[in-house]
Amino acid sequence: MTGVPFVVVFILAVVVMIVMISKFKIHPFLSILLISTILGVIGGIPVTDIASVIGSGFSGTLVSLLFFGL
């Protein structure tokens, strides 16, 4: 999925994540993990690759915070 439909799904995913965190009091990490998994499936990432894609995203963010945030 690309283009405008994916942007609409992304905006909807952000809204759902905010509702999960604020209204249902789900831990933000779990909410982000669940939404990113669902968004990855909708975006066309193969189910077998989703864990590695999400893991590399989290590790890339952590590395940039640790080494470039100083």
C-alpha positions as a LaTeX table, in Angstrom:
\begin{tabular}{lrrr}
\hline
Residue & $x$ (\AA) & $y$ (\AA) & $z$ (\AA) \\
\hline
Met1 & 0.00 & 0.00 & 0.00 \\
Thr2 & 1.36 & 3.40 & $-0.97$ \\
Gly3 & 0.24 & 6.95 & $-1.45$ \\
Val4 & $-2.78$ & 8.61 & 0.04 \\
Pro5 & $-4.43$ & 5.43 & 1.41 \\
Phe6 & $-1.33$ & 4.63 & 3.45 \\
Val7 & $-1.19$ & 8.19 & 4.82 \\
Val8 & $-4.83$ & 7.86 & 5.90 \\
Val9 & $-4.09$ & 4.51 & 7.58 \\
Phe10 & $-1.04$ & 6.04 & 9.29 \\
Ile11 & $-3.06$ & 8.96 & 10.66 \\
Leu12 & $-5.73$ & 6.54 & 11.87 \\
Ala13 & $-3.02$ & 4.43 & 13.54 \\
Val14 & $-1.67$ & 7.48 & 15.40 \\
Val15 & $-5.18$ & 8.34 & 16.60 \\
Val16 & $-5.77$ & 4.75 & 17.77 \\
Met17 & $-2.43$ & 4.76 & 19.57 \\
Ile18 & $-3.27$ & 8.00 & 21.38 \\
Val19 & $-6.66$ & 6.59 & 22.43 \\
Met20 & $-5.04$ & 3.35 & 23.64 \\
Ile21 & $-2.58$ & 5.28 & 25.78 \\
Ser22 & $-4.85$ & 7.99 & 27.14 \\
Lys23 & $-8.27$ & 6.37 & 27.47 \\
Phe24 & $-7.47$ & 2.69 & 28.00 \\
Lys25 & $-4.24$ & 3.32 & 29.97 \\
Ile26 & $-2.23$ & 0.79 & 27.94 \\
His27 & 1.51 & 1.19 & 28.44 \\
Pro28 & 2.96 & 3.38 & 25.65 \\
Phe29 & 5.60 & 0.80 & 24.68 \\
Leu30 & 2.98 & $-1.90$ & 24.20 \\
Ser31 & 0.74 & 0.48 & 22.30 \\
Ile32 & 3.55 & 1.51 & 19.93 \\
Leu33 & 4.58 & $-2.11$ & 19.45 \\
Leu34 & 1.05 & $-3.24$ & 18.63 \\
Ile35 & 0.30 & $-0.34$ & 16.28 \\
Ser36 & 3.63 & $-0.69$ & 14.48 \\
Thr37 & 3.02 & $-4.41$ & 13.97 \\
Ile38 & $-0.45$ & $-3.82$ & 12.54 \\
Leu39 & 0.79 & $-0.94$ & 10.38 \\
Gly40 & 3.62 & $-3.11$ & 9.08 \\
Val41 & 1.20 & $-5.84$ & 8.04 \\
Ile42 & $-1.08$ & $-3.31$ & 6.35 \\
Gly43 & 1.93 & $-1.69$ & 4.67 \\
Gly44 & 2.94 & $-4.95$ & 3.05 \\
Ile45 & 5.87 & $-6.10$ & 5.14 \\
Pro46 & 5.97 & $-9.92$ & 5.17 \\
Val47 & 4.84 & $-11.35$ & 8.51 \\
Thr48 & 8.12 & $-13.23$ & 8.87 \\
Asp49 & 10.12 & $-9.97$ & 8.62 \\
Ile50 & 8.06 & $-7.75$ & 10.93 \\
Ala51 & 9.99 & $-8.61$ & 14.11 \\
Ser52 & 13.35 & $-7.81$ & 12.51 \\
Val53 & 12.07 & $-4.57$ & 10.98 \\
Ile54 & 10.61 & $-3.35$ & 14.28 \\
Gly55 & 13.73 & $-4.47$ & 16.16 \\
Ser56 & 16.05 & $-2.65$ & 13.79 \\
Gly57 & 13.92 & 0.47 & 14.10 \\
Phe58 & 14.04 & 0.43 & 17.89 \\
Ser59 & 17.76 & $-0.35$ & 17.94 \\
Gly60 & 18.49 & 2.41 & 15.43 \\
Thr61 & 16.62 & 4.90 & 17.57 \\
Leu62 & 18.42 & 3.77 & 20.71 \\
Val63 & 21.84 & 3.98 & 19.03 \\
Ser64 & 21.14 & 7.47 & 17.76 \\
Leu65 & 20.01 & 8.58 & 21.21 \\
Leu66 & 23.03 & 7.09 & 22.95 \\
Phe67 & 25.79 & 8.17 & 20.57 \\
Phe68 & 24.47 & 11.30 & 18.90 \\
Gly69 & 22.39 & 12.74 & 21.72 \\
Leu70 & 25.36 & 13.69 & 23.84 \\
\hline
\end{tabular}
